[in-house]
């Protein structure tokens, strides 16, 4: 594990960002649900705004964080396309 000062700072920033609250806030605007991919994009956009648009955490790492948060909270209503 890299314990450089910038990495520790990035982890602290991601801890301060409330992933669950961001998902809930976005999903409140979509009462019928939202596809996971669309929700991920919107949450990443919200995180980039919170973080000052710095690209210190890769998109793949952000996707992993969001998936973990979604799996922890089964109350989120995600739209599942039946045709796929």
mmCIF file as gemmi writes it, N, C-alpha and C atoms, coordinates in Angstrom:
data_model
loop_
_atom_site.group_PDB
_atom_site.id
_atom_site.type_symbol
_atom_site.label_atom_id
_atom_site.label_alt_id
_atom_site.label_comp_id
_atom_site.label_asym_id
_atom_site.label_entity_id
_atom_site.label_seq_id
_atom_site.pdbx_PDB_ins_code
_atom_site.Cartn_x
_atom_site.Cartn_y
_atom_site.Cartn_z
_atom_site.occupancy
_atom_site.B_iso_or_equiv
_atom_site.pdbx_formal_charge
_atom_site.auth_seq_id
_atom_site.auth_asym_id
_atom_site.pdbx_PDB_model_num
ATOM 1 N N . UNK Axp A 1 ? 0.844 -1.184 0 1 0 ? 1 A 1
ATOM 2 C CA . UNK Axp A 1 ? 0 0 0 1 0 ? 1 A 1
ATOM 3 C C . UNK Axp A 1 ? 0.884 1.24 0 1 0 ? 1 A 1
ATOM 4 N N . UNK Axp A 2 ? 0.567 2.152 -0.874 1 0 ? 2 A 1
ATOM 5 C CA . UNK Axp A 2 ? 1.34 3.378 -0.989 1 0 ? 2 A 1
ATOM 6 C C . UNK Axp A 2 ? 0.894 4.349 0.096 1 0 ? 2 A 1
ATOM 7 N N . UNK Axp A 3 ? 1.84 4.791 0.921 1 0 ? 3 A 1
ATOM 8 C CA . UNK Axp A 3 ? 1.471 5.702 2.01 1 0 ? 3 A 1
ATOM 9 C C . UNK Axp A 3 ? 2.06 7.087 1.785 1 0 ? 3 A 1
ATOM 10 N N . UNK Axp A 4 ? 2.196 7.469 0.525 1 0 ? 4 A 1
ATOM 11 C CA . UNK Axp A 4 ? 2.694 8.804 0.224 1 0 ? 4 A 1
ATOM 12 C C . UNK Axp A 4 ? 1.686 9.842 0.699 1 0 ? 4 A 1
ATOM 13 N N . UNK Axp A 5 ? 2.139 11.044 1.004 1 0 ? 5 A 1
ATOM 14 C CA . UNK Axp A 5 ? 1.21 12.076 1.502 1 0 ? 5 A 1
ATOM 15 C C . UNK Axp A 5 ? 0.05 12.36 0.568 1 0 ? 5 A 1
ATOM 16 N N . UNK Axp A 6 ? 0.305 12.364 -0.75 1 0 ? 6 A 1
ATOM 17 C CA . UNK Axp A 6 ? -0.792 12.664 -1.679 1 0 ? 6 A 1
ATOM 18 C C . UNK Axp A 6 ? -1.813 11.537 -1.694 1 0 ? 6 A 1
ATOM 19 N N . UNK Axp A 7 ? -1.364 10.284 -1.587 1 0 ? 7 A 1
ATOM 20 C CA . UNK Axp A 7 ? -2.288 9.153 -1.574 1 0 ? 7 A 1
ATOM 21 C C . UNK Axp A 7 ? -3.145 9.179 -0.309 1 0 ? 7 A 1
ATOM 22 N N . UNK Axp A 8 ? -2.548 9.49 0.829 1 0 ? 8 A 1
ATOM 23 C CA . UNK Axp A 8 ? -3.292 9.577 2.078 1 0 ? 8 A 1
ATOM 24 C C . UNK Axp A 8 ? -4.322 10.704 1.99 1 0 ? 8 A 1
ATOM 25 N N . UNK Axp A 9 ? -3.927 11.82 1.416 1 0 ? 9 A 1
ATOM 26 C CA . UNK Axp A 9 ? -4.851 12.946 1.251 1 0 ? 9 A 1
ATOM 27 C C . UNK Axp A 9 ? -6.023 12.555 0.365 1 0 ? 9 A 1
ATOM 28 N N . UNK Axp A 10 ? -5.752 11.818 -0.721 1 0 ? 10 A 1
ATOM 29 C CA . UNK Axp A 10 ? -6.818 11.385 -1.625 1 0 ? 10 A 1
ATOM 30 C C . UNK Axp A 10 ? -7.785 10.458 -0.917 1 0 ? 10 A 1
ATOM 31 N N . UNK Axp A 11 ? -7.266 9.545 -0.102 1 0 ? 11 A 1
ATOM 32 C CA . UNK Axp A 11 ? -8.127 8.628 0.628 1 0 ? 11 A 1
ATOM 33 C C . UNK Axp A 11 ? -8.995 9.385 1.614 1 0 ? 11 A 1
ATOM 34 N N . UNK Axp A 12 ? -8.439 10.388 2.274 1 0 ? 12 A 1
ATOM 35 C CA . UNK Axp A 12 ? -9.22 11.181 3.212 1 0 ? 12 A 1
ATOM 36 C C . UNK Axp A 12 ? -10.334 11.925 2.491 1 0 ? 12 A 1
ATOM 37 N N . UNK Axp A 13 ? -10.047 12.465 1.31 1 0 ? 13 A 1
ATOM 38 C CA . UNK Axp A 13 ? -11.078 13.175 0.55 1 0 ? 13 A 1
ATOM 39 C C . UNK Axp A 13 ? -12.189 12.226 0.148 1 0 ? 13 A 1
ATOM 40 N N . UNK Axp A 14 ? -11.828 11.008 -0.299 1 0 ? 14 A 1
ATOM 41 C CA . UNK Axp A 14 ? -12.86 10.071 -0.716 1 0 ? 14 A 1
ATOM 42 C C . UNK Axp A 14 ? -13.673 9.596 0.476 1 0 ? 14 A 1
ATOM 43 N N . UNK Axp A 15 ? -13.062 9.571 1.657 1 0 ? 15 A 1
ATOM 44 C CA . UNK Axp A 15 ? -13.801 9.201 2.859 1 0 ? 15 A 1
ATOM 45 C C . UNK Axp A 15 ? -14.794 10.297 3.212 1 0 ? 15 A 1
ATOM 46 N N . UNK Axp A 16 ? -14.418 11.534 3.061 1 0 ? 16 A 1
ATOM 47 C CA . UNK Axp A 16 ? -15.291 12.655 3.397 1 0 ? 16 A 1
ATOM 48 C C . UNK Axp A 16 ? -16.48 12.751 2.451 1 0 ? 16 A 1
ATOM 49 N N . UNK Axp A 17 ? -16.306 12.304 1.209 1 0 ? 17 A 1
ATOM 50 C CA . UNK Axp A 17 ? -17.405 12.345 0.245 1 0 ? 17 A 1
ATOM 51 C C . UNK Axp A 17 ? -18.392 11.242 0.606 1 0 ? 17 A 1
ATOM 52 N N . UNK Axp A 18 ? -19.647 11.595 0.779 1 0 ? 18 A 1
ATOM 53 C CA . UNK Axp A 18 ? -20.666 10.628 1.17 1 0 ? 18 A 1
ATOM 54 C C . UNK Axp A 18 ? -21.278 10.007 -0.088 1 0 ? 18 A 1
ATOM 55 N N . UNK Axp A 19 ? -20.784 8.827 -0.443 1 0 ? 19 A 1
ATOM 56 C CA . UNK Axp A 19 ? -21.208 8.154 -1.667 1 0 ? 19 A 1
ATOM 57 C C . UNK Axp A 19 ? -22.684 7.799 -1.626 1 0 ? 19 A 1
ATOM 58 N N . UNK Axp A 20 ? -23.137 7.289 -0.486 1 0 ? 20 A 1
ATOM 59 C CA . UNK Axp A 20 ? -24.543 6.894 -0.344 1 0 ? 20 A 1
ATOM 60 C C . UNK Axp A 20 ? -25.473 8.094 -0.497 1 0 ? 20 A 1
ATOM 61 N N . UNK Axp A 21 ? -25.126 9.17 0.155 1 0 ? 21 A 1
ATOM 62 C CA . UNK Axp A 21 ? -25.96 10.373 0.073 1 0 ? 21 A 1
ATOM 63 C C . UNK Axp A 21 ? -25.999 10.903 -1.353 1 0 ? 21 A 1
ATOM 64 N N . UNK Axp A 22 ? -24.882 10.828 -2.061 1 0 ? 22 A 1
ATOM 65 C CA . UNK Axp A 22 ? -24.846 11.285 -3.459 1 0 ? 22 A 1
ATOM 66 C C . UNK Axp A 22 ? -25.765 10.428 -4.316 1 0 ? 22 A 1
ATOM 67 N N . UNK Axp A 23 ? -25.72 9.104 -4.119 1 0 ? 23 A 1
ATOM 68 C CA . UNK Axp A 23 ? -26.602 8.206 -4.875 1 0 ? 23 A 1
ATOM 69 C C . UNK Axp A 23 ? -28.062 8.503 -4.563 1 0 ? 23 A 1
ATOM 70 N N . UNK Axp A 24 ? -28.374 8.669 -3.282 1 0 ? 24 A 1
ATOM 71 C CA . UNK Axp A 24 ? -29.749 8.957 -2.879 1 0 ? 24 A 1
ATOM 72 C C . UNK Axp A 24 ? -30.242 10.263 -3.483 1 0 ? 24 A 1
ATOM 73 N N . UNK Axp A 25 ? -29.398 11.274 -3.456 1 0 ? 25 A 1
ATOM 74 C CA . UNK Axp A 25 ? -29.783 12.577 -3.992 1 0 ? 25 A 1
ATOM 75 C C . UNK Axp A 25 ? -30.083 12.487 -5.49 1 0 ? 25 A 1
ATOM 76 N N . UNK Axp A 26 ? -29.266 11.768 -6.214 1 0 ? 26 A 1
ATOM 77 C CA . UNK Axp A 26 ? -29.463 11.623 -7.655 1 0 ? 26 A 1
ATOM 78 C C . UNK Axp A 26 ? -30.719 10.803 -7.933 1 0 ? 26 A 1
ATOM 79 N N . UNK Axp A 27 ? -30.905 9.712 -7.188 1 0 ? 27 A 1
ATOM 80 C CA . UNK Axp A 27 ? -32.058 8.843 -7.428 1 0 ? 27 A 1
ATOM 81 C C . UNK Axp A 27 ? -33.383 9.496 -7.041 1 0 ? 27 A 1
ATOM 82 N N . UNK Axp A 28 ? -33.361 10.506 -6.179 1 0 ? 28 A 1
ATOM 83 C CA . UNK Axp A 28 ? -34.593 11.216 -5.836 1 0 ? 28 A 1
ATOM 84 C C . UNK Axp A 28 ? -35.171 11.933 -7.052 1 0 ? 28 A 1
ATOM 85 N N . UNK Axp A 29 ? -34.309 12.308 -7.982 1 0 ? 29 A 1
ATOM 86 C CA . UNK Axp A 29 ? -34.767 12.977 -9.198 1 0 ? 29 A 1
ATOM 87 C C . UNK Axp A 29 ? -35.316 11.994 -10.231 1 0 ? 29 A 1
ATOM 88 N N . UNK Axp A 30 ? -35.13 10.688 -9.983 1 0 ? 30 A 1
ATOM 89 C CA . UNK Axp A 30 ? -35.57 9.647 -10.916 1 0 ? 30 A 1
ATOM 90 C C . UNK Axp A 30 ? -36.388 8.613 -10.147 1 0 ? 30 A 1
ATOM 91 N N . UNK Axp A 31 ? -37.669 8.88 -9.888 1 0 ? 31 A 1
ATOM 92 C CA . UNK Axp A 31 ? -38.478 7.974 -9.063 1 0 ? 31 A 1
ATOM 93 C C . UNK Axp A 31 ? -38.676 6.592 -9.68 1 0 ? 31 A 1
ATOM 94 N N . UNK Axp A 32 ? -38.559 6.464 -10.996 1 0 ? 32 A 1
ATOM 95 C CA . UNK Axp A 32 ? -38.728 5.154 -11.624 1 0 ? 32 A 1
ATOM 96 C C . UNK Axp A 32 ? -37.433 4.366 -11.662 1 0 ? 32 A 1
ATOM 97 N N . UNK Axp A 33 ? -36.357 4.939 -11.161 1 0 ? 33 A 1
ATOM 98 C CA . UNK Axp A 33 ? -35.079 4.239 -11.137 1 0 ? 33 A 1
ATOM 99 C C . UNK Axp A 33 ? -34.144 4.758 -12.212 1 0 ? 33 A 1
ATOM 100 N N . UNK Axp A 34 ? -32.933 4.253 -12.165 1 0 ? 34 A 1
ATOM 101 C CA . UNK Axp A 34 ? -31.887 4.703 -13.074 1 0 ? 34 A 1
ATOM 102 C C . UNK Axp A 34 ? -30.962 3.524 -13.348 1 0 ? 34 A 1
ATOM 103 N N . UNK Axp A 35 ? -30.456 3.427 -14.558 1 0 ? 35 A 1
ATOM 104 C CA . UNK Axp A 35 ? -29.502 2.362 -14.867 1 0 ? 35 A 1
ATOM 105 C C . UNK Axp A 35 ? -28.226 2.588 -14.074 1 0 ? 35 A 1
ATOM 106 N N . UNK Axp A 36 ? -27.566 1.495 -13.707 1 0 ? 36 A 1
ATOM 107 C CA . UNK Axp A 36 ? -26.357 1.588 -12.89 1 0 ? 36 A 1
ATOM 108 C C . UNK Axp A 36 ? -25.283 2.419 -13.587 1 0 ? 36 A 1
ATOM 109 N N . UNK Axp A 37 ? -25.111 2.237 -14.869 1 0 ? 37 A 1
ATOM 110 C CA . UNK Axp A 37 ? -24.095 2.975 -15.608 1 0 ? 37 A 1
ATOM 111 C C . UNK Axp A 37 ? -24.361 4.481 -15.551 1 0 ? 37 A 1
ATOM 112 N N . UNK Axp A 38 ? -25.612 4.861 -15.725 1 0 ? 38 A 1
ATOM 113 C CA . UNK Axp A 38 ? -25.982 6.276 -15.679 1 0 ? 38 A 1
ATOM 114 C C . UNK Axp A 38 ? -25.776 6.836 -14.275 1 0 ? 38 A 1
ATOM 115 N N . UNK Axp A 39 ? -26.166 6.065 -13.277 1 0 ? 39 A 1
ATOM 116 C CA . UNK Axp A 39 ? -25.971 6.504 -11.894 1 0 ? 39 A 1
ATOM 117 C C . UNK Axp A 39 ? -24.486 6.67 -11.591 1 0 ? 39 A 1
ATOM 118 N N . UNK Axp A 40 ? -23.67 5.719 -12.026 1 0 ? 40 A 1
ATOM 119 C CA . UNK Axp A 40 ? -22.215 5.815 -11.813 1 0 ? 40 A 1
ATOM 120 C C . UNK Axp A 40 ? -21.664 7.09 -12.42 1 0 ? 40 A 1
ATOM 121 N N . UNK Axp A 41 ? -22.061 7.393 -13.655 1 0 ? 41 A 1
ATOM 122 C CA . UNK Axp A 41 ? -21.565 8.599 -14.329 1 0 ? 41 A 1
ATOM 123 C C . UNK Axp A 41 ? -21.955 9.855 -13.563 1 0 ? 41 A 1
ATOM 124 N N . UNK Axp A 42 ? -23.189 9.899 -13.094 1 0 ? 42 A 1
ATOM 125 C CA . UNK Axp A 42 ? -23.66 11.077 -12.364 1 0 ? 42 A 1
ATOM 126 C C . UNK Axp A 42 ? -22.95 11.216 -11.018 1 0 ? 42 A 1
ATOM 127 N N . UNK Axp A 43 ? -22.714 10.092 -10.333 1 0 ? 43 A 1
ATOM 128 C CA . UNK Axp A 43 ? -22.026 10.146 -9.039 1 0 ? 43 A 1
ATOM 129 C C . UNK Axp A 43 ? -20.56 10.533 -9.239 1 0 ? 43 A 1
ATOM 130 N N . UNK Axp A 44 ? -19.923 10.007 -10.282 1 0 ? 44 A 1
ATOM 131 C CA . UNK Axp A 44 ? -18.53 10.383 -10.566 1 0 ? 44 A 1
ATOM 132 C C . UNK Axp A 44 ? -18.448 11.871 -10.883 1 0 ? 44 A 1
ATOM 133 N N . UNK Axp A 45 ? -19.406 12.376 -11.636 1 0 ? 45 A 1
ATOM 134 C CA . UNK Axp A 45 ? -19.445 13.807 -11.945 1 0 ? 45 A 1
ATOM 135 C C . UNK Axp A 45 ? -19.591 14.629 -10.659 1 0 ? 45 A 1
ATOM 136 N N . UNK Axp A 46 ? -20.459 14.166 -9.773 1 0 ? 46 A 1
ATOM 137 C CA . UNK Axp A 46 ? -20.661 14.847 -8.49 1 0 ? 46 A 1
ATOM 138 C C . UNK Axp A 46 ? -19.384 14.79 -7.642 1 0 ? 46 A 1
ATOM 139 N N . UNK Axp A 47 ? -18.692 13.641 -7.674 1 0 ? 47 A 1
ATOM 140 C CA . UNK Axp A 47 ? -17.443 13.508 -6.919 1 0 ? 47 A 1
ATOM 141 C C . UNK Axp A 47 ? -16.369 14.44 -7.485 1 0 ? 47 A 1
ATOM 142 N N . UNK Axp A 48 ? -16.274 14.505 -8.814 1 0 ? 48 A 1
ATOM 143 C CA . UNK Axp A 48 ? -15.285 15.388 -9.448 1 0 ? 48 A 1
ATOM 144 C C . UNK Axp A 48 ? -15.545 16.854 -9.056 1 0 ? 48 A 1
ATOM 145 N N . UNK Axp A 49 ? -16.807 17.237 -8.953 1 0 ? 49 A 1
ATOM 146 C CA . UNK Axp A 49 ? -17.149 18.586 -8.509 1 0 ? 49 A 1
ATOM 147 C C . UNK Axp A 49 ? -16.719 18.783 -7.064 1 0 ? 49 A 1
ATOM 148 N N . UNK Axp A 50 ? -16.977 17.784 -6.229 1 0 ? 50 A 1
ATOM 149 C CA . UNK Axp A 50 ? -16.595 17.836 -4.816 1 0 ? 50 A 1
ATOM 150 C C . UNK Axp A 50 ? -15.076 17.899 -4.661 1 0 ? 50 A 1
ATOM 151 N N . UNK Axp A 51 ? -14.377 17.135 -5.5 1 0 ? 51 A 1
ATOM 152 C CA . UNK Axp A 51 ? -12.92 17.015 -5.402 1 0 ? 51 A 1
ATOM 153 C C . UNK Axp A 51 ? -12.198 18.124 -6.161 1 0 ? 51 A 1
ATOM 154 N N . UNK Axp A 52 ? -12.919 18.982 -6.82 1 0 ? 52 A 1
ATOM 155 C CA . UNK Axp A 52 ? -12.29 20.063 -7.568 1 0 ? 52 A 1
ATOM 156 C C . UNK Axp A 52 ? -11.785 19.628 -8.931 1 0 ? 52 A 1
ATOM 157 N N . UNK Axp A 53 ? -12.45 18.634 -9.527 1 0 ? 53 A 1
ATOM 158 C CA . UNK Axp A 53 ? -12.105 18.109 -10.851 1 0 ? 53 A 1
ATOM 159 C C . UNK Axp A 53 ? -10.681 17.572 -10.956 1 0 ? 53 A 1
ATOM 160 N N . UNK Axp A 54 ? -10.058 17.233 -9.84 1 0 ? 54 A 1
ATOM 161 C CA . UNK Axp A 54 ? -8.729 16.638 -9.922 1 0 ? 54 A 1
ATOM 162 C C . UNK Axp A 54 ? -8.871 15.172 -10.311 1 0 ? 54 A 1
ATOM 163 N N . UNK Axp A 55 ? -7.97 14.687 -11.102 1 0 ? 55 A 1
ATOM 164 C CA . UNK Axp A 55 ? -8.008 13.311 -11.566 1 0 ? 55 A 1
ATOM 165 C C . UNK Axp A 55 ? -7.063 12.437 -10.751 1 0 ? 55 A 1
ATOM 166 N N . UNK Axp A 56 ? -7.102 12.588 -9.43 1 0 ? 56 A 1
ATOM 167 C CA . UNK Axp A 56 ? -6.188 11.852 -8.572 1 0 ? 56 A 1
ATOM 168 C C . UNK Axp A 56 ? -6.602 10.401 -8.394 1 0 ? 56 A 1
ATOM 169 N N . UNK Axp A 57 ? -7.89 10.116 -8.508 1 0 ? 57 A 1
ATOM 170 C CA . UNK Axp A 57 ? -8.382 8.741 -8.423 1 0 ? 57 A 1
ATOM 171 C C . UNK Axp A 57 ? -8.875 8.352 -9.804 1 0 ? 57 A 1
ATOM 172 N N . UNK Axp A 58 ? -8.448 7.201 -10.275 1 0 ? 58 A 1
ATOM 173 C CA . UNK Axp A 58 ? -8.822 6.767 -11.617 1 0 ? 58 A 1
ATOM 174 C C . UNK Axp A 58 ? -10.312 6.437 -11.683 1 0 ? 58 A 1
ATOM 175 N N . UNK Axp A 59 ? -10.837 6.484 -12.889 1 0 ? 59 A 1
ATOM 176 C CA . UNK Axp A 59 ? -12.254 6.173 -13.085 1 0 ? 59 A 1
ATOM 177 C C . UNK Axp A 59 ? -12.557 4.733 -12.682 1 0 ? 59 A 1
ATOM 178 N N . UNK Axp A 60 ? -11.635 3.812 -12.942 1 0 ? 60 A 1
ATOM 179 C CA . UNK Axp A 60 ? -11.882 2.414 -12.574 1 0 ? 60 A 1
ATOM 180 C C . UNK Axp A 60 ? -11.973 2.262 -11.06 1 0 ? 60 A 1
ATOM 181 N N . UNK Axp A 61 ? -11.151 3 -10.319 1 0 ? 61 A 1
ATOM 182 C CA . UNK Axp A 61 ? -11.215 2.961 -8.857 1 0 ? 61 A 1
ATOM 183 C C . UNK Axp A 61 ? -12.528 3.565 -8.37 1 0 ? 61 A 1
ATOM 184 N N . UNK Axp A 62 ? -12.963 4.655 -8.995 1 0 ? 62 A 1
ATOM 185 C CA . UNK Axp A 62 ? -14.234 5.273 -8.627 1 0 ? 62 A 1
ATOM 186 C C . UNK Axp A 62 ? -15.402 4.331 -8.904 1 0 ? 62 A 1
ATOM 187 N N . UNK Axp A 63 ? -15.359 3.627 -10.031 1 0 ? 63 A 1
ATOM 188 C CA . UNK Axp A 63 ? -16.41 2.666 -10.358 1 0 ? 63 A 1
ATOM 189 C C . UNK Axp A 63 ? -16.467 1.563 -9.308 1 0 ? 63 A 1
ATOM 190 N N . UNK Axp A 64 ? -15.299 1.107 -8.871 1 0 ? 64 A 1
ATOM 191 C CA . UNK Axp A 64 ? -15.241 0.067 -7.844 1 0 ? 64 A 1
ATOM 192 C C . UNK Axp A 64 ? -15.854 0.556 -6.542 1 0 ? 64 A 1
ATOM 193 N N . UNK Axp A 65 ? -15.52 1.78 -6.157 1 0 ? 65 A 1
ATOM 194 C CA . UNK Axp A 65 ? -16.063 2.359 -4.925 1 0 ? 65 A 1
ATOM 195 C C . UNK Axp A 65 ? -17.585 2.445 -5.009 1 0 ? 65 A 1
ATOM 196 N N . UNK Axp A 66 ? -18.095 2.912 -6.133 1 0 ? 66 A 1
ATOM 197 C CA . UNK Axp A 66 ? -19.539 3.065 -6.293 1 0 ? 66 A 1
ATOM 198 C C . UNK Axp A 66 ? -20.233 1.702 -6.264 1 0 ? 66 A 1
ATOM 199 N N . UNK Axp A 67 ? -19.66 0.714 -6.942 1 0 ? 67 A 1
ATOM 200 C CA . UNK Axp A 67 ? -20.252 -0.635 -6.929 1 0 ? 67 A 1
ATOM 201 C C . UNK Axp A 67 ? -20.306 -1.193 -5.517 1 0 ? 67 A 1
ATOM 202 N N . UNK Axp A 68 ? -19.25 -0.968 -4.741 1 0 ? 68 A 1
ATOM 203 C CA . UNK Axp A 68 ? -19.229 -1.433 -3.352 1 0 ? 68 A 1
ATOM 204 C C . UNK Axp A 68 ? -20.34 -0.761 -2.552 1 0 ? 68 A 1
ATOM 205 N N . UNK Axp A 69 ? -20.5 0.538 -2.748 1 0 ? 69 A 1
ATOM 206 C CA . UNK Axp A 69 ? -21.544 1.267 -2.027 1 0 ? 69 A 1
ATOM 207 C C . UNK Axp A 69 ? -22.934 0.78 -2.429 1 0 ? 69 A 1
ATOM 208 N N . UNK Axp A 70 ? -23.133 0.509 -3.715 1 0 ? 70 A 1
ATOM 209 C CA . UNK Axp A 70 ? -24.435 0.028 -4.174 1 0 ? 70 A 1
ATOM 210 C C . UNK Axp A 70 ? -24.726 -1.367 -3.635 1 0 ? 70 A 1
ATOM 211 N N . UNK Axp A 71 ? -23.703 -2.199 -3.545 1 0 ? 71 A 1
ATOM 212 C CA . UNK Axp A 71 ? -23.927 -3.548 -3.032 1 0 ? 71 A 1
ATOM 213 C C . UNK Axp A 71 ? -24.208 -3.532 -1.528 1 0 ? 71 A 1
ATOM 214 N N . UNK Axp A 72 ? -23.667 -2.543 -0.813 1 0 ? 72 A 1
ATOM 215 C CA . UNK Axp A 72 ? -23.914 -2.42 0.626 1 0 ? 72 A 1
ATOM 216 C C . UNK Axp A 72 ? -25.346 -1.975 0.909 1 0 ? 72 A 1
ATOM 217 N N . UNK Axp A 73 ? -25.903 -1.167 0.019 1 0 ? 73 A 1
ATOM 218 C CA . UNK Axp A 73 ? -27.223 -0.585 0.251 1 0 ? 73 A 1
ATOM 219 C C . UNK Axp A 73 ? -28.195 -1.103 -0.801 1 0 ? 73 A 1
ATOM 220 N N . UNK Axp A 74 ? -29.036 -2.029 -0.409 1 0 ? 74 A 1
ATOM 221 C CA . UNK Axp A 74 ? -29.976 -2.622 -1.361 1 0 ? 74 A 1
ATOM 222 C C . UNK Axp A 74 ? -31.237 -1.78 -1.524 1 0 ? 74 A 1
ATOM 223 N N . UNK Axp A 75 ? -31.316 -0.638 -0.864 1 0 ? 75 A 1
ATOM 224 C CA . UNK Axp A 75 ? -32.498 0.218 -0.97 1 0 ? 75 A 1
ATOM 225 C C . UNK Axp A 75 ? -32.535 1.028 -2.249 1 0 ? 75 A 1
ATOM 226 N N . UNK Axp A 76 ? -31.432 1.08 -2.973 1 0 ? 76 A 1
ATOM 227 C CA . UNK Axp A 76 ? -31.402 1.845 -4.213 1 0 ? 76 A 1
ATOM 228 C C . UNK Axp A 76 ? -32.167 1.103 -5.282 1 0 ? 76 A 1
ATOM 229 N N . UNK Axp A 77 ? -33.019 1.843 -6.016 1 0 ? 77 A 1
ATOM 230 C CA . UNK Axp A 77 ? -33.796 1.239 -7.082 1 0 ? 77 A 1
ATOM 231 C C . UNK Axp A 77 ? -33.124 1.538 -8.405 1 0 ? 77 A 1
ATOM 232 N N . UNK Axp A 78 ? -32.481 0.517 -8.966 1 0 ? 78 A 1
ATOM 233 C CA . UNK Axp A 78 ? -31.815 0.661 -10.256 1 0 ? 78 A 1
ATOM 234 C C . UNK Axp A 78 ? -32.689 0.045 -11.335 1 0 ? 78 A 1
ATOM 235 N N . UNK Axp A 79 ? -32.77 0.708 -12.454 1 0 ? 79 A 1
ATOM 236 C CA . UNK Axp A 79 ? -33.571 0.235 -13.578 1 0 ? 79 A 1
ATOM 237 C C . UNK Axp A 79 ? -32.825 -0.891 -14.277 1 0 ? 79 A 1
ATOM 238 N N . UNK Axp A 80 ? -33.517 -1.999 -14.479 1 0 ? 80 A 1
ATOM 239 C CA . UNK Axp A 80 ? -32.94 -3.141 -15.195 1 0 ? 80 A 1
ATOM 240 C C . UNK Axp A 80 ? -33.719 -3.297 -16.482 1 0 ? 80 A 1
ATOM 241 N N . UNK Axp A 81 ? -33.008 -3.194 -17.6 1 0 ? 81 A 1
ATOM 242 C CA . UNK Axp A 81 ? -33.64 -3.287 -18.907 1 0 ? 81 A 1
ATOM 243 C C . UNK Axp A 81 ? -33.961 -4.757 -19.2 1 0 ? 81 A 1
ATOM 244 N N . UNK Axp A 82 ? -35.235 -5.111 -19.334 1 0 ? 82 A 1
ATOM 245 C CA . UNK Axp A 82 ? -35.596 -6.505 -19.557 1 0 ? 82 A 1
ATOM 246 C C . UNK Axp A 82 ? -35.184 -7.036 -20.931 1 0 ? 82 A 1
ATOM 247 N N . UNK Axp A 83 ? -34.877 -6.167 -21.86 1 0 ? 83 A 1
ATOM 248 C CA . UNK Axp A 83 ? -34.518 -6.618 -23.209 1 0 ? 83 A 1
ATOM 249 C C . UNK Axp A 83 ? -33.08 -7.09 -23.286 1 0 ? 83 A 1
ATOM 250 N N . UNK Axp A 84 ? -32.29 -6.827 -22.255 1 0 ? 84 A 1
ATOM 251 C CA . UNK Axp A 84 ? -30.877 -7.229 -22.302 1 0 ? 84 A 1
ATOM 252 C C . UNK Axp A 84 ? -30.647 -8.507 -21.567 1 0 ? 84 A 1
